[in-house]
Amino acid sequence: MDSQEIITLYETVAVITDQMLSAARAGDWDQLSTLELHCASHVATLKKNDPPVALSGAIRERKVEIIQRILADDREIRNITEPWMTQLSALINSSGTERKLANAYGGNETG
């Protein structure tokens, strides 16, 4: 891949992370998950094809700008999803504990 193709791929990742942020803000976890898979695929392509040689000034600056946007979106996505994941984990653990207590103390009996 040449440098322009690499930059285009970085821009695509930036668009996807922006869409991921929109999905996270909307609480659309299915869409977020789907977009995350697309993003991971593009990142794998970048890892495989990003040239190890130094890019020219303007292209290098553009790459840095795009990466900063991606990282900012990622940080905001994490700010949205981490509290939700903590709540989900607590709910799952609570349900599991309730089930264990019910099984241990005969909570499933009728009568």
C-alpha positions as CSV (number, residue, x, y, z in Angstrom):
1,M,0.0,0.0,0.0
2,D,1.2,3.5,-0.7
3,S,1.0,6.3,1.8
4,Q,-2.3,7.7,0.4
5,E,-4.0,4.3,0.7
6,I,-2.7,4.1,4.3
7,I,-4.1,7.5,5.1
8,T,-7.4,6.6,3.5
9,L,-7.6,3.5,5.7
10,Y,-6.9,5.5,8.8
11,E,-9.7,7.9,7.7
12,T,-12.0,4.9,7.4
13,V,-11.1,3.8,10.9
14,A,-11.8,7.4,12.1
15,V,-15.3,7.3,10.5
16,I,-16.0,3.9,12.1
17,T,-14.9,5.1,15.5
18,D,-17.1,8.2,15.1
19,Q,-20.1,5.9,14.3
20,M,-19.2,3.7,17.3
21,L,-19.3,6.8,19.5
22,S,-22.8,7.7,18.1
23,A,-23.9,4.1,18.8
24,A,-22.6,4.3,22.3
25,R,-24.3,7.6,23.0
26,A,-27.5,6.1,21.7
27,G,-27.1,3.0,23.8
28,D,-27.2,0.9,20.7
29,W,-24.9,-1.9,21.9
30,D,-25.6,-4.2,19.0
31,Q,-24.6,-1.6,16.5
32,L,-21.5,-0.7,18.6
33,S,-20.5,-4.4,18.6
34,T,-20.9,-4.7,14.9
35,L,-18.9,-1.5,14.2
36,E,-16.2,-2.7,16.6
37,L,-15.8,-5.8,14.5
38,H,-15.4,-3.6,11.3
39,C,-13.0,-1.4,13.1
40,A,-10.9,-4.3,14.3
41,S,-10.7,-5.7,10.7
42,H,-9.5,-2.3,9.4
43,V,-6.9,-2.0,12.2
44,A,-5.6,-5.5,11.4
45,T,-5.2,-4.4,7.8
46,L,-3.3,-1.3,8.9
47,K,-1.0,-3.3,11.2
48,K,-0.3,-5.6,8.3
49,N,0.3,-2.9,5.7
50,D,1.4,0.3,7.4
51,P,4.8,1.1,6.0
52,P,7.6,1.2,8.6
53,V,9.3,4.0,6.7
54,A,8.8,7.6,7.8
55,L,6.0,9.5,6.0
56,S,6.5,12.9,4.5
57,G,5.6,16.0,6.6
58,A,2.1,16.7,5.5
59,I,1.1,13.0,5.3
60,R,2.7,12.3,8.7
61,E,0.8,15.3,10.2
62,R,-2.5,14.1,8.7
63,K,-1.9,10.6,10.1
64,V,-1.2,12.0,13.6
65,E,-4.4,14.2,13.4
66,I,-6.5,11.2,12.4
67,I,-5.0,9.0,15.2
68,Q,-5.7,11.7,17.7
69,R,-9.4,11.8,16.5
70,I,-9.6,8.0,16.8
71,L,-8.1,8.1,20.3
72,A,-10.4,10.9,21.4
73,D,-13.5,8.9,20.2
74,D,-12.2,5.7,21.8
75,R,-11.7,7.6,25.1
76,E,-15.3,8.9,25.0
77,I,-16.7,5.5,24.0
78,R,-14.9,4.0,27.1
79,N,-16.3,6.8,29.3
80,I,-19.8,5.8,28.1
81,T,-19.4,2.0,28.1
82,E,-17.4,1.4,31.3
83,P,-20.2,2.5,33.7
84,W,-22.7,0.4,31.7
85,M,-20.4,-2.6,31.8
86,T,-20.0,-2.2,35.6
87,Q,-23.7,-2.1,36.0
88,L,-24.2,-5.1,33.8
89,S,-21.5,-7.0,35.7
90,A,-23.2,-6.2,39.0
91,L,-26.5,-7.3,37.7
92,I,-25.2,-10.6,36.4
93,N,-23.3,-11.2,39.7
94,S,-26.4,-10.3,41.7
95,S,-28.6,-12.6,39.6
96,G,-26.1,-15.4,40.0
97,T,-25.9,-14.9,43.7
98,E,-29.7,-14.9,44.0
99,R,-29.9,-18.1,42.0
100,K,-27.3,-19.8,44.2
101,L,-29.1,-18.7,47.4
102,A,-32.4,-19.9,46.0
103,N,-30.9,-23.3,45.1
104,A,-29.1,-23.6,48.4
105,Y,-32.0,-22.7,50.6
106,G,-34.8,-24.3,48.6
107,G,-36.2,-21.1,47.1
108,N,-37.4,-23.1,44.1
109,E,-39.9,-25.1,46.2
110,T,-43.6,-24.3,45.9
111,G,-46.0,-24.3,48.6
